[in-house]
Structure formats: structure tokens, C-alpha cells
Amino acid sequence: MDIRLKTSNILRKSSGLLNRIAMWVHKPPQRKRVVPWFANNGDKTLRLDYDLNENAIVFDLGGYEGQWSSDIFNMYGCWIHVFEPVDEFAQNIARRFAQNRKLVVHPFGLAEENRMIKLGLDQNGSSIFKPGTRLVNARLVRAIDFMQAYNISMIDLMKINIEGGEYDLLEHLIESGYVLRIKNIQVQFHDFVNGAEDRMRRIQAALAQTHYLTYQFLFVWENWHIKDDLLENSVIIIHKVERFATPATEIIDADKYL
């Protein structure tokens, strides 16, 4: 009886182990990728731990509800530009930070060219590459046009979570040379874009010429910091931060930059 019972217990445990292995093997790739990220509590540590101060300039591309910008501002008190092409989300962020003169909300995204697009609305996963629950019109502004209009010579941190648009944007920043004006690039690459992995590898190879990795969780989050010698040797005319003292309630009309 004892032998049968022990055998039964062993088989039950083995079956449970095999089921867990099977579930892991068949788990979608992205669910596997995020496991080490969450184990490191990356959203509360790596994504917020930067050498910033109250004079730093931060770009938040893909603002959604503004939570990351809120966390960064609470930690460093820096100047933040939030770019959110979904009008509903942009309006909500503007209301949230209506009393914060150091946070400017732009109701458009940054990209490689000026254009109107249709986004598939899906909360923080809204994308031009996915259908979503419904389609909404959105505007994209050529990134270097925006930077020239605002006379931005250096960005301390650019966070990019734009659901597939990161490829065109980063290729644009690299080809134009404006990547040298960004100290930290925090980006989430997405795998649902055609040729995503090949494009990601090419972008990473290009970034490695000017920046170095501080952390990397593929297709989750990674950060590139400009190489010290490039930063030290750059001739930079720092703009006055007073240029950005615009109330968040004054959402800037994208047409003025087109």
C-alpha cells in the first residue's frame, strides 16, 4: 500500500511539473520576456533611476495617462514634454497636470515625417499597426522639426513607447544626427512590426556607435546612454529652461510645426 501511495504521489508531482513545463513552453514570447523584468522590479527602479535634476529636459513619447512623467517629475522636478497623439489621452494628461508649469503636453507624436495617421485605440497599446477597438485620427510631427522649433540642443532622457513607431523614429534620429543630442534613450521595441527583430538589431548596432547600454531586456525595455567622450566633446548651446514654462492646459497646436 505504501509503495502504491508513494508511486501515486510521484506521478502526481511529475504530472504537475510536466504541466508547468508545457505551460511555459507554450506561453507567448512576450509573457516569457517580461518575467526577468518584473523580477527586477524594472518599472520602479531601472526606468526611473537617472542622473537628472530640476534643469533636465525629458521627453515622454507615448504619454498615455502620464504616470511615468509623474514619477520622473516627483523624483527630479525636471522639465518634461509629453507627446500623446490620442487626443482623449492628451486632454486627460493636460487636466492631470494643469497646475504644473514644467510639464508641457503635445497632442501629437514624434516621427520621421509630418503626417496624419489612424490609430487602433487600445488603451496603452494603441498603435498604427493594430486594429484596436476603434480607429482614431492622430497627427505625427517630424521630430527634428519639433526640436528646431523649440531650439532644443540637448535632451537628458527620451522615453519611447510608441507601439511600433519606434523603428521609423529612431532611424530618423540616427540618420539626422540628432541622436547625439539625446543623453539617454529609454525604448521599448515591439515585435509585431514586419521585420521587427532585424530592424531592432540594425538600430542597436547604430546606437552602439554613439551610446552604450545601461540595461537591456529585449522587446521589453532597454536604455542607451551617450558615450562620455561624445558628450564631453560636443559643442552645446544650452537653451534657457524658461522657454518651457508653458502651462499644461495650453496644449500646443501641432499645425504650427508643420
C-alpha positions in Angstrom: 0.0 0.0 0.0 2.8 2.4 0.9 4.5 1.7 -2.4 1.4 2.4 -4.4 0.8 5.6 -2.4 4.3 6.8 -3.0 4.1 5.9 -6.6 0.9 7.8 -6.9 2.4 10.9 -5.2 5.4 10.8 -7.5 3.3 10.5 -10.6 1.1 13.4 -9.4 4.1 15.6 -8.8 5.6 14.6 -12.1 2.4 15.4 -13.9 2.2 18.8 -12.2 5.8 19.5 -13.2 5.2 18.5 -16.8 2.1 20.6 -17.0 4.1 23.7 -15.7 6.8 23.0 -18.3 4.2 22.6 -21.0 2.6 25.9 -20.0 6.0 27.7 -20.1 6.9 26.2 -23.5 3.6 27.3 -25.0 3.5 30.7 -23.2 3.5 33.6 -25.7 7.1 35.0 -26.1 6.3 38.4 -24.6 5.0 36.8 -21.4 8.3 35.0 -21.1 10.3 38.1 -21.8 8.7 40.2 -19.0 9.4 37.6 -16.3 13.0 38.8 -15.6 11.9 42.4 -16.0 9.3 42.1 -13.3 11.6 40.1 -11.2 13.9 43.1 -11.2 11.0 45.5 -10.5 12.2 47.4 -13.5 9.3 49.8 -13.8 10.0 51.1 -10.3 13.8 51.0 -10.5 15.6 50.9 -13.9 13.1 53.1 -15.7 13.3 55.8 -13.1 17.0 55.7 -12.0 18.7 58.5 -13.9 21.2 61.3 -13.2 18.6 64.1 -13.6 18.0 67.4 -11.8 15.5 70.3 -11.9 17.0 71.7 -15.0 17.0 68.4 -17.0 14.9 68.1 -20.2 12.8 64.9 -20.5 10.7 63.7 -23.5 7.9 61.2 -22.8 6.9 59.7 -26.1 3.7 57.8 -25.6 2.3 59.6 -22.5 -0.9 57.6 -22.2 -2.0 58.6 -18.6 1.1 60.5 -17.7 2.2 58.1 -14.9 5.8 57.8 -15.9 6.1 61.5 -16.3 4.6 62.0 -12.9 7.0 59.6 -11.3 10.0 61.3 -13.0 8.8 64.7 -12.0 8.2 63.7 -8.4 11.8 62.4 -8.2 13.7 65.1 -10.1 11.4 68.1 -10.6 12.7 68.4 -14.2 11.1 69.9 -17.4 9.0 67.4 -19.3 7.5 67.3 -22.7 4.8 64.7 -23.1 3.8 63.6 -26.6 0.4 61.8 -26.9 -1.2 61.6 -30.3 -4.6 60.2 -29.0 -6.5 63.4 -28.3 -8.5 61.9 -25.4 -5.4 60.8 -23.6 -3.6 64.1 -24.2 -6.5 66.1 -22.8 -6.6 63.8 -19.7 -2.9 64.3 -19.1 -3.3 68.1 -19.5 -6.0 68.2 -16.9 -4.0 66.0 -14.6 -1.0 68.4 -14.7 -2.9 71.6 -15.2 -1.1 73.3 -12.3 2.4 72.1 -13.3 4.1 74.7 -15.4 7.1 72.5 -16.0 5.1 69.8 -17.9 4.0 70.5 -21.4 1.6 68.2 -23.2 1.6 67.9 -27.0 -1.4 66.3 -28.7 0.7 64.6 -31.4 3.5 62.1 -31.7 7.1 62.5 -33.0 8.1 60.6 -36.1 10.2 60.6 -39.2 7.8 62.8 -41.1 4.7 65.0 -40.8 1.6 63.1 -41.4 -1.9 62.1 -40.3 -2.5 58.5 -39.3 -5.2 56.3 -38.0 -4.5 54.6 -34.7 -6.2 51.5 -33.4 -7.3 52.5 -30.0 -6.3 50.0 -27.3 -5.5 51.9 -24.1 -1.7 52.0 -23.6 -1.3 49.6 -26.6 -2.9 52.0 -29.1 -1.0 51.6 -32.4 -1.0 52.2 -36.1 0.0 48.6 -36.5 -3.0 47.0 -34.7 -6.8 47.4 -35.2 -7.8 48.1 -31.5 -11.4 48.6 -30.5 -11.9 51.6 -32.9 -9.8 53.8 -35.2 -9.0 57.4 -34.3 -7.2 60.1 -36.2 -3.9 61.3 -34.9 -1.1 63.6 -36.0 2.6 62.9 -36.2 5.3 65.7 -36.4 8.8 65.3 -37.8 11.0 65.0 -34.7 13.8 67.3 -35.9 11.3 69.9 -37.0 9.9 70.0 -33.4 13.4 70.2 -31.9 14.4 73.0 -34.2 11.2 74.9 -33.5 11.8 74.7 -29.7 15.6 75.3 -30.1 16.3 72.1 -28.2 20.0 71.4 -28.2 20.1 68.5 -25.6 17.6 66.1 -24.2 18.6 64.4 -21.0 16.2 61.5 -21.3 13.9 60.4 -24.1 11.4 57.6 -23.2 10.0 55.9 -26.3 6.9 53.6 -26.0 5.0 54.3 -29.2 3.8 50.8 -30.2 5.8 50.1 -33.3 6.6 53.7 -34.3 10.0 53.5 -32.6 11.7 52.0 -35.6 11.0 54.9 -38.0 11.6 57.4 -35.3 15.0 56.0 -34.2 16.2 55.5 -37.8 15.2 59.2 -38.4 17.1 60.4 -35.3 20.2 58.3 -36.2 20.3 59.4 -39.8 19.8 63.1 -39.0 22.5 63.0 -36.3 20.0 64.3 -33.7 20.7 61.1 -31.7 23.8 62.9 -30.5 21.6 65.4 -28.7 20.0 62.7 -26.5 21.8 61.6 -23.4 19.6 58.7 -22.5 17.2 56.8 -24.8 14.8 54.5 -23.0 13.0 52.5 -25.6 10.6 49.6 -25.8 10.8 47.7 -29.1 7.7 45.9 -30.3 7.8 42.6 -32.2 4.5 42.9 -34.1 6.1 45.2 -36.8 7.2 43.5 -40.0 11.0 42.7 -39.8 11.0 43.9 -36.2 14.0 41.9 -35.0 16.2 42.8 -38.0 15.3 46.5 -37.7 15.9 46.4 -34.0 19.4 44.8 -34.4 20.3 47.4 -37.1 19.2 50.2 -34.8 21.1 48.8 -31.9 24.2 48.5 -33.9 23.9 52.1 -35.0 23.3 53.3 -31.4 26.3 51.4 -30.2 28.4 53.8 -32.2 27.3 56.8 -30.1 25.8 55.3 -27.0 26.2 52.3 -24.6 23.7 50.1 -22.9 23.0 50.5 -19.3 20.3 47.8 -19.2 18.6 45.6 -21.7 15.6 43.3 -21.6 14.9 42.5 -25.3 11.4 43.6 -26.5 10.7 44.9 -23.0 12.9 47.9 -22.1 16.4 49.0 -22.7 18.4 52.1 -22.2 21.2 53.7 -24.2 23.4 56.4 -22.7 25.6 58.6 -24.8 29.3 57.8 -24.7 31.1 60.1 -22.3 33.7 61.3 -24.9 31.0 62.3 -27.3 29.2 64.2 -24.6 32.3 66.0 -23.3 33.4 67.0 -26.8 30.0 68.2 -28.1 29.7 71.9 -28.6 26.3 72.5 -27.0 24.5 75.8 -26.6 22.1 75.1 -23.7 18.7 76.8 -24.1 17.1 78.6 -21.3 14.7 76.5 -19.4 12.3 79.4 -19.2 11.3 78.6 -22.8 9.3 75.6 -21.4 7.3 77.5 -18.8 4.1 76.8 -20.6 1.0 75.6 -18.6 0.0 72.1 -19.4 -3.5 73.4 -20.1 -2.2 75.2 -23.2 -1.9 72.2 -25.5 0.2 73.3 -28.4 -1.4 73.2 -31.9 0.6 70.8 -34.0 -0.1 72.8 -37.2 2.4 75.5 -36.2 5.3 73.0 -36.5 4.2 71.6 -39.9 
